[in-house]
Amino acid sequence: MAVKTYTWISLWFLLTTPVILWDVGYCFMRPRSMIGGDLHWIWEPYGIYQNVDLLYGIPALEEVTGFTNAQSFMNVVETILNVVYLYLAHVSSWPAATLIGFGSASLTLSKTMLYWAQEYFCGYCATGQNDLRTLVVYWIIPNGLWLLFPSLIIYTLGKDLCAQLVFADRAATALVKGKKQ
């Protein structure tokens, strides 16, 4: 079977790659990327975000929580898989590309759910200082996209994987029946 691709999935993987790498750069370059740091100009919008989500701010850096950079490291793994999916689906047309995309989206969804769960179970320790509008605009909506789109990708590519498995099973069954005759 040929690789079935979806423009919106490919665009998600393509357009999120620089966003994720920019985020990873901010996290790995702290404190230089933060307000007052010599590289802050590259990550100017994080001047707001580091006060909205304290995991990105001074408190987490001073406490050496590790969670921010651990999730950033996972972002690197996911981004590599996203790029591998794009290459395998659009350049080499390898049918297993669907599995790579499904796995990558599963990792993204799982990591994002962990991020949200961590915030819930610590009593909103990193975002509880925000008013509702700030929380919705700067945390819930942007981070919610990382729940929504990976979920839709998992659903779509999961259906394709199931179709591929059914096709392979029917082909194998027909082959076995043909050899018995």
C-alpha positions as CSV (number, residue, x, y, z in Angstrom):
1,M,0.0,0.0,0.0
2,A,1.1,3.5,-0.8
3,V,1.5,6.0,2.0
4,K,-1.6,8.0,2.6
5,T,-0.7,11.5,3.5
6,Y,-2.8,14.4,4.8
7,T,-1.9,18.0,4.1
8,W,-3.0,19.2,7.6
9,I,-0.9,16.5,9.4
10,S,2.2,17.3,7.3
11,L,1.7,21.1,7.9
12,W,1.3,20.5,11.6
13,F,4.6,18.6,11.7
14,L,6.3,21.1,9.4
15,L,5.1,24.3,11.0
16,T,5.6,23.1,14.6
17,T,9.2,22.1,14.0
18,P,10.7,25.6,14.2
19,V,8.3,26.5,17.1
20,I,9.4,23.5,19.1
21,L,13.1,24.1,18.4
22,W,12.7,27.8,19.4
23,D,11.1,26.6,22.7
24,V,13.9,24.0,23.2
25,G,16.5,26.7,22.7
26,Y,14.8,29.0,25.3
27,C,14.7,26.2,27.9
28,F,18.2,24.9,27.3
29,M,19.7,28.4,27.2
30,R,18.2,29.6,30.5
31,P,19.2,31.9,32.2
32,R,20.8,33.6,29.1
33,S,17.5,33.4,27.2
34,M,15.5,34.9,30.1
35,I,14.8,38.6,30.8
36,G,18.1,40.2,31.6
37,G,20.1,37.5,29.7
38,D,22.3,38.4,26.8
39,L,20.3,36.2,24.4
40,H,16.9,37.3,25.6
41,W,16.3,39.2,22.4
42,I,15.9,35.9,20.5
43,W,13.1,34.8,22.9
44,E,11.5,38.2,23.6
45,P,7.9,36.8,23.9
46,Y,9.1,34.5,26.6
47,G,9.4,37.6,28.8
48,I,5.7,37.3,29.2
49,Y,5.5,33.5,29.3
50,Q,8.2,33.0,32.0
51,N,5.8,34.9,34.4
52,V,2.7,33.0,33.2
53,D,4.2,29.5,33.5
54,L,6.8,29.5,36.3
55,L,8.3,26.3,35.0
56,Y,9.7,28.5,32.3
57,G,10.7,31.2,34.8
58,I,13.1,32.0,37.6
59,P,11.5,29.8,40.3
60,A,12.0,26.6,38.4
61,L,15.5,27.5,37.3
62,E,16.5,28.4,40.9
63,E,14.9,25.2,42.3
64,V,16.6,23.1,39.5
65,T,13.3,21.2,39.0
66,G,14.5,19.6,35.8
67,F,11.0,19.1,34.5
68,T,11.3,21.9,32.0
69,N,14.5,20.7,30.3
70,A,13.3,17.0,30.5
71,Q,10.2,17.9,28.5
72,S,12.3,20.0,26.2
73,F,14.5,16.9,25.6
74,M,11.4,15.0,24.7
75,N,10.5,17.8,22.3
76,V,13.7,17.1,20.5
77,V,12.9,13.4,20.2
78,E,9.4,14.2,18.9
79,T,10.6,16.8,16.4
80,I,13.2,14.3,15.0
81,L,10.4,11.8,14.6
82,N,8.1,14.5,12.9
83,V,10.9,15.3,10.4
84,V,11.5,11.6,9.8
85,Y,7.8,11.1,9.2
86,L,7.8,14.0,6.7
87,Y,10.8,12.5,4.9
88,L,9.5,8.9,4.8
89,A,5.9,10.0,3.8
90,H,6.7,12.6,1.2
91,V,10.2,11.7,-0.1
92,S,10.7,8.0,0.1
93,S,7.0,7.0,0.3
94,W,7.7,4.2,2.8
95,P,4.4,2.8,4.1
96,A,5.7,2.5,7.6
97,A,5.8,6.4,7.7
98,T,2.3,6.2,9.1
99,L,3.6,4.3,12.2
100,I,6.3,6.9,12.7
101,G,3.8,9.8,12.6
102,F,1.4,7.9,14.9
103,G,4.2,7.2,17.4
104,S,5.4,10.8,17.3
105,A,1.9,12.2,17.8
106,S,1.4,9.7,20.7
107,L,4.6,10.9,22.4
108,T,3.5,14.5,22.0
109,L,0.1,13.9,23.4
110,S,1.4,11.8,26.3
111,K,4.1,14.4,27.2
112,T,1.5,17.3,27.0
113,M,-0.9,15.3,29.2
114,L,1.9,14.8,31.7
115,Y,2.6,18.5,31.6
116,W,-1.0,19.3,32.4
117,A,-1.3,16.6,35.0
118,Q,1.8,17.7,36.7
119,E,0.3,21.2,37.0
120,Y,-3.0,19.8,38.3
121,F,-1.3,17.5,40.9
122,C,1.0,20.2,42.2
123,G,-2.0,22.5,42.9
124,Y,-1.3,24.8,40.0
125,C,2.1,25.6,41.4
126,A,3.4,27.1,38.1
127,T,0.3,28.8,36.8
128,G,-1.9,29.5,39.8
129,Q,-0.7,33.1,40.1
130,N,-2.5,34.1,36.9
131,D,-5.9,35.6,36.5
132,L,-8.4,33.6,34.3
133,R,-7.9,35.7,31.1
134,T,-4.1,35.5,31.3
135,L,-4.3,31.7,32.0
136,V,-6.7,31.1,29.0
137,V,-4.8,33.3,26.5
138,Y,-1.2,32.4,27.4
139,W,-1.4,28.9,28.8
140,I,-4.7,27.0,28.1
141,I,-5.2,27.9,24.4
142,P,-1.6,27.6,23.3
143,N,-0.9,24.4,25.3
144,G,-4.4,23.0,24.4
145,L,-3.3,23.0,20.7
146,W,-0.7,20.4,21.7
147,L,-3.6,18.2,23.0
148,L,-6.0,18.8,20.2
149,F,-3.8,18.3,17.1
150,P,-1.9,15.2,18.3
151,S,-5.2,13.6,19.3
152,L,-6.6,14.2,15.8
153,I,-3.4,12.9,14.2
154,I,-3.5,9.8,16.4
155,Y,-7.1,9.2,15.4
156,T,-6.5,9.7,11.7
157,L,-3.2,7.8,11.4
158,G,-4.6,5.1,13.7
159,K,-7.4,4.5,11.3
160,D,-4.9,4.2,8.5
161,L,-2.8,1.8,10.5
162,C,-5.8,-0.4,11.2
163,A,-6.7,-0.3,7.5
164,Q,-3.2,-1.4,6.6
165,L,-3.3,-4.3,9.1
166,V,-6.7,-5.5,7.8
167,F,-5.4,-5.3,4.2
168,A,-2.2,-7.2,5.1
169,D,-4.2,-9.8,7.0
170,R,-6.6,-10.3,4.1
171,A,-3.7,-10.6,1.6
172,A,-1.9,-13.1,3.9
173,T,-5.1,-15.1,4.3
174,A,-5.7,-15.1,0.5
175,L,-2.1,-16.2,-0.1
176,V,-2.4,-19.1,2.4
177,K,-5.7,-20.2,0.8
178,G,-4.2,-20.0,-2.7
179,K,-1.3,-22.2,-1.7
180,K,-3.6,-24.9,-0.2
181,Q,-5.5,-25.3,-3.4
